[in-house]
Amino acid sequence: MSKKQKLKFYDIKAKQAFETDQYEVVEKQTARGPMMFAVAKSPYTGIKVYRLLGKKK
C-alpha cells in the first residue's frame, strides 16, 4: 500500500493553513456532477476541512 501524499488544507475558522497526509477521499454529488474531495480534521479547531481534488474520472 502506497503512502498518501501530503496535501495542504485551510481552516477557515482558525484562518490557518496546515499540511497533512491524514485524510480520506470522499465522493460528493454536485451540480457539475460527481466530485472527489479530501477530508481532514483540523489540528487548530478539530472541525472537518474539505479540499477539492477534482472531477471523478
N, CA, C and O atoms as a DFTB+ gen file, in Angstrom:
228 C
 N C O
     1  1       0.839      -1.183       0.000
     2  2       0.000       0.000       0.000
     3  2       0.883       1.245       0.000
     4  3       1.770       1.383       0.842
     5  1       0.638       2.143      -0.941
     6  2       1.466       3.344      -1.040
     7  2       1.032       4.388      -0.008
     8  3      -0.138       4.470       0.367
     9  1       1.997       5.169       0.431
    10  2       1.727       6.211       1.408
    11  2       1.028       7.381       0.713
    12  3       1.379       7.749      -0.408
    13  1       0.034       7.962       1.395
    14  2      -0.667       9.120       0.829
    15  2       0.272      10.308       0.774
    16  3       1.119      10.495       1.647
    17  1       0.106      11.110      -0.273
    18  2       0.925      12.316      -0.353
    19  2       0.324      13.382       0.558
    20  3      -0.882      13.391       0.808
    21  1       1.172      14.273       1.047
    22  2       0.704      15.345       1.925
    23  2      -0.054      16.368       1.089
    24  3       0.375      16.734      -0.005
    25  1      -1.178      16.819       1.614
    26  2      -1.978      17.852       0.964
    27  2      -2.107      19.046       1.891
    28  3      -2.077      18.907       3.113
    29  1      -2.250      20.211       1.297
    30  2      -2.481      21.422       2.090
    31  2      -3.978      21.630       2.243
    32  3      -4.738      21.463       1.289
    33  1      -4.393      21.992       3.436
    34  2      -5.781      22.313       3.747
    35  2      -5.796      23.687       4.395
    36  3      -4.772      24.152       4.897
    37  1      -6.965      24.344       4.387
    38  2      -7.086      25.652       5.017
    39  2      -8.284      25.626       5.960
    40  3      -9.408      25.345       5.544
    41  1      -8.036      25.921       7.224
    42  2      -9.095      26.000       8.228
    43  2      -9.621      27.438       8.234
    44  3      -8.945      28.351       8.708
    45  1     -10.820      27.627       7.708
    46  2     -11.403      28.966       7.601
    47  2     -11.669      29.555       8.983
    48  3     -11.444      30.744       9.209
    49  1     -12.145      28.726       9.901
    50  2     -12.471      29.198      11.251
    51  2     -11.229      29.736      11.973
    52  3     -11.290      30.782      12.619
    53  1     -10.110      29.023      11.861
    54  2      -8.868      29.431      12.530
    55  2      -8.023      30.370      11.655
    56  3      -7.060      30.967      12.135
    57  1      -8.389      30.496      10.373
    58  2      -7.621      31.282       9.398
    59  2      -6.169      30.818       9.340
    60  3      -5.242      31.627       9.300
    61  1      -5.994      29.496       9.336
    62  2      -4.660      28.895       9.311
    63  2      -4.626      27.774       8.276
    64  3      -5.591      27.024       8.126
    65  1      -3.515      27.669       7.572
    66  2      -3.306      26.561       6.640
    67  2      -2.502      25.482       7.353
    68  3      -1.703      25.779       8.241
    69  1      -2.715      24.233       6.964
    70  2      -1.917      23.133       7.502
    71  2      -1.756      22.066       6.441
    72  3      -2.535      22.002       5.490
    73  1      -0.749      21.231       6.603
    74  2      -0.435      20.167       5.662
    75  2      -0.525      18.839       6.400
    76  3      -0.021      18.715       7.516
    77  1      -1.160      17.847       5.787
    78  2      -1.297      16.548       6.430
    79  2      -1.444      15.440       5.397
    80  3      -1.835      15.678       4.254
    81  1      -1.121      14.216       5.828
    82  2      -1.409      13.044       4.998
    83  2      -2.481      12.183       5.674
    84  3      -2.750      11.061       5.244
    85  1      -3.087      12.720       6.734
    86  2      -4.167      12.041       7.455
    87  2      -5.517      12.559       6.943
    88  3      -6.128      13.434       7.558
    89  1      -5.971      12.012       5.820
    90  2      -7.238      12.425       5.236
    91  2      -7.888      11.246       4.553
    92  3      -7.243      10.229       4.297
    93  1      -9.170      11.385       4.258
    94  2      -9.857      10.357       3.482
    95  2     -10.484      11.008       2.259
    96  3     -10.883      12.172       2.295
    97  1     -10.566      10.248       1.187
    98  2     -11.125      10.750      -0.064
    99  2     -12.591      10.330      -0.138
   100  3     -12.921       9.152       0.001
   101  1     -13.467      11.317      -0.361
   102  2     -14.899      11.044      -0.471
   103  2     -15.422      11.610      -1.788
   104  3     -14.860      12.546      -2.355
   105  1     -16.516      11.010      -2.254
   106  2     -17.162      11.474      -3.484
   107  2     -18.463      12.148      -3.098
   108  3     -19.251      11.601      -2.326
   109  1     -18.689      13.341      -3.637
   110  2     -19.938      14.060      -3.366
   111  2     -20.564      14.475      -4.684
   112  3     -19.871      14.836      -5.635
   113  1     -21.908      14.416      -4.723
   114  2     -22.654      14.873      -5.894
   115  2     -22.743      16.385      -5.850
   116  3     -23.116      16.953      -4.823
   117  1     -22.408      17.039      -6.937
   118  2     -22.543      18.490      -7.045
   119  2     -23.371      18.802      -8.286
   120  3     -23.718      17.907      -9.057
   121  1     -23.679      20.070      -8.466
   122  2     -24.447      20.485      -9.644
   123  2     -23.670      20.220     -10.928
   124  3     -24.263      20.071     -11.996
   125  1     -22.345      20.161     -10.825
   126  2     -21.495      19.911     -12.003
   127  2     -21.128      18.444     -12.147
   128  3     -20.261      18.102     -12.951
   129  1     -21.777      17.566     -11.377
   130  2     -21.500      16.138     -11.449
   131  2     -20.718      15.679     -10.227
   132  3     -20.453      16.472      -9.324
   133  1     -20.343      14.391     -10.193
   134  2     -19.622      13.862      -9.031
   135  2     -18.202      14.430      -8.919
   136  3     -17.457      14.461      -9.899
   137  1     -17.842      14.875      -7.724
   138  2     -16.513      15.437      -7.459
   139  2     -15.850      14.667      -6.323
   140  3     -16.523      14.110      -5.456
   141  1     -14.529      14.646      -6.342
   142  2     -13.750      13.979      -5.300
   143  2     -13.186      15.038      -4.343
   144  3     -12.611      16.037      -4.776
   145  1     -13.360      14.803      -3.045
   146  2     -12.872      15.713      -2.018
   147  2     -11.979      14.958      -1.048
   148  3     -12.200      13.776      -0.784
   149  1     -10.973      15.635      -0.518
   150  2     -10.167      15.102       0.584
   151  2     -10.709      15.746       1.854
   152  3     -10.915      16.959       1.899
   153  1     -10.943      14.928       2.894
   154  2     -11.496      15.424       4.157
   155  2     -10.495      15.144       5.269
   156  3     -10.078      14.004       5.472
   157  1     -10.113      16.204       5.989
   158  2      -9.161      16.070       7.091
   159  2      -9.724      16.765       8.318
   160  3     -10.641      17.579       8.214
   161  1      -9.170      16.440       9.483
   162  2      -9.563      17.091      10.728
   163  2      -8.523      18.160      11.042
   164  3      -7.323      17.887      11.062
   165  1      -8.996      19.374      11.286
   166  2      -8.089      20.489      11.557
   167  2      -7.421      20.342      12.925
   168  3      -8.101      20.063      13.913
   169  1      -6.106      20.526      12.996
   170  2      -5.420      20.467      14.292
   171  2      -5.691      21.710      15.142
   172  3      -5.409      21.708      16.340
   173  1      -6.228      22.762      14.543
   174  2      -6.484      24.009      15.262
   175  2      -7.850      24.029      15.940
   176  3      -7.968      24.404      17.106
   177  1      -8.892      23.618      15.193
   178  2     -10.254      23.704      15.737
   179  2     -10.940      22.341      15.860
   180  3     -11.967      22.228      16.530
   181  1     -10.388      21.311      15.226
   182  2     -10.992      19.978      15.288
   183  2     -12.152      19.777      14.334
   184  3     -12.797      18.729      14.361
   185  1     -12.433      20.769      13.482
   186  2     -13.539      20.619      12.534
   187  2     -13.070      19.900      11.277
   188  3     -11.874      19.824      10.996
   189  1     -14.041      19.369      10.523
   190  2     -13.724      18.721       9.245
   191  2     -13.406      19.799       8.218
   192  3     -14.132      20.786       8.094
   193  1     -12.320      19.604       7.486
   194  2     -11.894      20.550       6.457
   195  2     -11.862      19.805       5.127
   196  3     -11.286      18.722       5.028
   197  1     -12.485      20.391       4.105
   198  2     -12.566      19.765       2.786
   199  2     -11.633      20.448       1.808
   200  3     -11.424      21.660       1.863
   201  1     -11.068      19.639       0.899
   202  2     -10.265      20.171      -0.194
   203  2     -10.723      19.470      -1.472
   204  3     -10.826      18.244      -1.510
   205  1     -10.990      20.233      -2.490
   206  2     -11.436      19.678      -3.768
   207  2     -10.269      19.051      -4.494
   208  3      -9.235      19.689      -4.690
   209  1     -10.432      17.808      -4.892
   210  2      -9.389      17.103      -5.639
   211  2      -9.645      17.123      -7.134
   212  3      -8.706      17.104      -7.929
   213  1     -10.919      17.161      -7.520
   214  2     -11.244      17.207      -8.935
   215  2     -12.468      16.370      -9.262
   216  3     -13.085      15.767      -8.384
   217  1     -12.802      16.347     -10.528
   218  2     -13.945      15.589     -11.007
   219  2     -13.651      14.093     -10.951
   220  3     -12.517      13.668     -11.170
   221  1     -14.673      13.301     -10.658
   222  2     -14.493      11.851     -10.639
   223  2     -14.292      11.366     -12.061
   224  3     -15.024      11.752     -12.972
   225  1     -13.284      10.510     -12.242
   226  2     -12.979      10.002     -13.593
   227  2     -13.685       8.719     -13.862
   228  3     -13.544       8.152     -14.946
